[in-house]
């Protein structure tokens, strides 16, 4: 009976932790992609125009 009680308590905590980690990594990817596009635009302006 004690095991079921621990599972009920800790499952939402682990789910929130995993969701938080996933959201942080997705935000970092968006920022890095944005900075890469900015770098490409700057290089195009410098060497093409």
Order of alpha helices (4+ residues) and beta strands (2+ residues): alpha
